[in-house]
Amino acid sequence: MALPPQLHKEFVAEFKREPHIVLRATCDITGEAGLTWLACDGSVLACFSKPGGGEFMRFDYQISEATALEADSDGDNLLLLRARFPEVEFVLRLPPSEDVALHKLVALQPGMDSVNLLRPPAALTPHLVCAGAAYALAQSDGDFAKEELDWVVAQFGNQNSFRRAGAWVNQHGFAKLLIEAERLLTLAERECVLVNLIELGFSDNKLSKHEMSMIEEWRRVAGLSEERYQRCYDTILAAASLGLLVTETPAGQDWTPLNLLCAAVLGVIQHRPGTAERRLKALERRIQSTDAINSGQTYLEQLGVDGLVTVLQEMLQPAQRRCVLANVLREAHLDGDPSPEVAAYLQQLHVGLGVAPADFEADMQLFRRLGDSSLFQESPGQK
């Protein structure tokens, strides 16, 4: 099957090559009535989507960033493509005639089982040490959870260096990686990797015995005292403990605390219009509720920051406030140091929630470490 002439012309003009795989879906990219043509050259998936009565719009996604490309069936003689990228998830319906092309497309997703087929890098760089540590932890319980792969793509941008470093770990082992970490990383970089490993471990809402053991081994290499390590662990655990924010009452589940978390996090996101859409998608995947985000937006608009802080103080239990503040600090440091507007917002939360200055500063330092992206970026020439 070929793209319609005008779409084919646009694809070739943009990507300077012919598509290898072309499919036609019987809905638009949101799953509503319409039409979507998909074209892939092996590295980019271009989706030309047209709602009923509308015009075609193009959405481009990197295959290397896919954390899910799955073929399925709706049980009603239609095929389904389930796709998840860092910025979006979608499900498209396709006619049975697209079966062969669909399976060619889903076969392009980087698979963790293919790591053993890769040639390990001859030497490690700090970046690959970081990627190798993440790989070792993610596969330590024998399975890669989708939440872990989401974390990998969010941090590294794709799975390429993660898989290459994984090939090195599979050949040389985690103990050898620890030796390389001591040789190649500064103490600050080792601490950065450690706190990210703790967060990765909690990304699927559980920390296995194997993961705990590997994190403890890395702690010794990082040179963190037991007290400082425990502080890091407790703070990241607080951010991950979203279950605290849905409480049981005689009338049923109370979602208000989760809605307030969304309002508090949106207080950061609203100051970053360039990444707002991506961050909202990430928040939606994490809490698995668009209603909570919509309610949070309403809270923020109606209460303002001062009113929101008052409500957080009055309506949340201490552990819930800790969870909310940890998530706000995490969001605020994702792209490095917060902007002046975000820093002022954090100060209002700090004062309004009555957090001790020493505790607030300790958490700020942790999330600065957690948000330091330098180790996750592969420098040109590092192959």
N, C-alpha and C positions, 0 to 999 in steps of 0.2 A: 504494500500500500504506500502511496506517495502523499505528501502534504498537498493541499490546494496550492496552485501556482503562486499566489501572492504571499502565502505563509512560507512556502519554500524559498522564495526570493529573499524574504526578510531573514530567515534562518541563515542562509548562506552568506548574506551581507554582514550579519552580525558575527558569525563564528568562523567564517572563511573556510568552511568545509561542509560536505554533504552530511545529512543525518544518516546514521546507520540503522536506527530503529524508529519506526513511526507507528503510532496507535491512534485510534479514535474512540473517545468516550462519549456516552450518550447523556451527559450532564455537564454543567459548568463546574469550575474548580471547587465551588462550595457544596456541590452535590445537588443543587437545584436544577430546574429545567433549563436546558441549553445544550451546548456542545463544547467539547475540548479536544483539540489535537495535541498529541505529545510527540516531540521529536528529540532524539538523543544521539549525540556523536560519540558516546562512550564516556564522556567526562561531564557534560552538562545536559540536564533535562529541561527542555523548553516546553512550557505549557501554554498553548494558545487557547484561551478560554473565552467563550461567548455566552452570556446569559440569554434566555429567551427574549428576542426582540432587541438585543443589544449588539455591541460591536466586539470584535476580538481584542483581548488584552493579553500581553505576554508576561509570564512569570518564569524566571530562570533559577534553577537550583543545581548546586554542585553534587554530583553523584558521590564524591568522596566524603561529603558531609551527611549523607543519609544514615540515619540510625534505624530505619525500617523501610524496606521495599518488599512488599509481600503480595503474592497473588492469592486470591480467594474467590469464593462464589457466594452469591446471595441466596442460593437454593431455588432461584426462579429463572434459571437459564441465562443468567447474566454473570459475567466475570467481574471481579472487584480488584482494583489496585489500591492497596493501603500504603501510604507513603508518609514518612515523618522526617523532617529536616529541622535544624535548629530554630528556624523562624516560622515554621508552619507544619500542620498535619492536614492531610486530606484523604478522602476516599472517593474514587471515581468508578462509575459503572461502565463496563465495556461489553459489546456484543461477543458471542462465542467465537466469531471469526478472528478475534484478536488474540486468541490463546497463545499461539507460537511467539508472536512479537512481545506479548506480556511477559512470558517466561524468559525471553532474552533480556528484557529490561531488568527484571528482579535479580537476574544472575549477576548483574554488574555491581550490586551492593558489596562493599568490602566485607568479607567474612572473617571472623576471628579464627575459624578453623584453617584458614589459608596462611596463617602466620608461619606454620612449620614449613611452608613451601618457599618462604622468602630467604634470601641470603642475608645473614646478619651483617650489620656494619662492621668494618674492620676495627674501628676505634669509636669510643663513645665521646660525646660532647656533653656539656652540662644539660643541654636541652634533651638529649637522648637518655641521660641518667634519670631526669625527671619523668620522661615518658615511660621508661622501663620500670620505674617504681610504681607508676599508675597501672601499667599492664600487670605487673606481678600481683598487685593487690586485687585488681578486678577479677583475675582468673583464679585466685587462690582457693575459692570454694567450688571450682569446677564449672562455673557458669557465668556468662556475661549478662547481667540484667540490663533491660532496655534503659533503665534509669542511669546505670553506670556508663553506657554508651552515649547517652545524652550528655552526661557530665564531660566525657572525653571530648566530644565534638565542641561543646561550649568552651572548653578550656584551650584545646589545641587547634580548633578550626576545622580539623578533619581527623581521620584515623590513620593517616599515612605514617607519621613518625611514631605514633603509638604502636602500630603493627611492626615497624622495623625494629624498634627498641624491644618489642616483645620477642622477636626472633633471636635477638642477642640474649635476652634473659633465659629463653628456653634452652639455648646452647650452653651458657656459662653459669646460670643459677643466680638466685637472689643474694647469696652470701658474697659472691664476687661483685655483684652490683654495689653492695654496701662498701666494699673496698674502693671501688671506683668513685663512689660518692665522696668518700673522705679525701680522695686525691684531687677530684675535679671541682668540687663545690665549696664555696665559703660556708662558714657557720650560718650566716643569715640565709643563704640559699637552701641549706639542709633543713633549716627551720621552716622555710617557705614550703618545701616539699612535704614536710611532716604534717603541717596543718591542712594542706590540700589532700593528703592521704586520708586524714581523719574525715574530712568532708566527703570524699569519694566513698569511703566505707559506709557512711550514713546515707548516701544518695538513694539506696533502695530500702531505707528504713530499718536496716538491721546491720549489726557488726558481728561477723562470725568469729569463732575462736581463731581461725587461721588469720583473718584480717587483724585481729587484736595482737596476735603474736608478731606479725610482720611490722605493724605500727610500733610496737614496743622495741623491736630491733632497730628500727629507724630512729626512734627517740634517743637511743644510746649513741648512735652515730652523730645525731644532731647536737648532742651535748646539752639537752634541756634538763633542768632539774625536775625532780618529781613534782614539785609544787607548780612550776610553770607549765609543765605538760598537762597536769590535771586541770589547770585553768583553761588551757586551749581546748581540751577534751570537753569540759563542762559547757563552755560557751558555744562550741559547734553543735553539741548535743541539744542545747537550748534552742538553737536556730532550727534544728531538724525536728523538734518535738511538736509538730503541727497538730497531733492528736489531742493536745491539751486545749486546743482552741475550739473544739466541738464538745459541748458539755451536755450531759443528760439532765433533764428536768422532768417533773411529773407530767408536764404537757408534751414531752418529746424532746428532740434534740434542739439545742440553742446554738444557732450559727453566728450569733452576734460577735463573739470574740474573733472568729475567722474573718468576718466582714471588717472588723476594726484593724486586723493585721493588714488586709488589702488596702484599706484607707491609708495606713501609716506608710506602707511601701510605695503606694502611688504618690505620696508626698515627695519622694525622691524622683520617681520616674517622670513626673510632670515637668521637672527641670531639665530633662534630657530629651528634647523632641526628636533628635536624630536617631535615637535607639529605642524610643518609646514603644513602637510596635513590636519589636523583637522581645523586649523585656516583658511586655504584657503577655505575649505568647508563652514565654518561659514561666511566668507566674501562674498562668492558667494551667499549664501542664503540671506544675508542682502541686497546686491545691485542688486540681481537677474540678473546678467550679467557675463558670462564668458569672453565675448569680452573685457569688461572693465579691467578685471584682466590681460588678455593677453597683452593688450595695455600698462597697467601699468608696467608689467614686462619688456616690450621693452623700455619704457621710462627710467626705473631704470638702465637697462643694458647699454643703449647708453649714458645717461647723467651723470651717477654717482651721488653721493650725492650732490656735489657742483653744478653741472649743474641742478639737479632737484630742489634744493632750489631756484636757480635763476629763473627758469621757474615758480615755484609756486608764487614767488614774482611778476613777470612781468605779468602773464596771469590771475591770480585770483583776484576777488574783495575781499575787507576786510572780508565780511561775509563768503565767500567761504574759505578763508585762515583759518578763525576761525574754521570752520567745519572740515577742513583737520587736523589741529593741534590737535583738541580735539579727533578725532578718532585715531590719532597716539599715543597720550598720553594714551588713553584707552587701546589700544593694548599693549603698552609697560609695563603696570602695571597689566596685567591680571594674571600673575604668581608671583606677589610680586614685589620687587624692580628690576628695569632693570639691565641687565648685563652691564659691562663696555662698551662693544661695542654699545649696544643700548643707554646707557646714553650719549656717545659721539655723536651718531647720533641725539639724541634729542637736544643736545646743538647746533649742526650745524643748525637745524631747528629754534631754538629759536633765535639765532643771525641773521641768514639769513632772517628770516621773520620780523625782527624788533620788536619782542614782548617785551614789557617792562618787566624787571626782576621780578618786584612784581607780575605782572599778570601771568607770566609763573610759578612762584613758587606757587601761589594760585591754579592754575590749577593742578600742580603736586601734591599738597597736597590732592586735591579733588579726583584725580584718584588713589592715594594711598589708600584712604578710600574706594573707589569703588572697588578696586582690592583686598582688604583684605578678604581672603576666610575663615578665621578661624570660623566665625559664621555659615558658610554654610556646615561645616564638622561635621558630627555626631560622637561624641567620642564613643569608645567601652563601652558598658554597658548603653548607653542612649537609653532606649526603652520606 
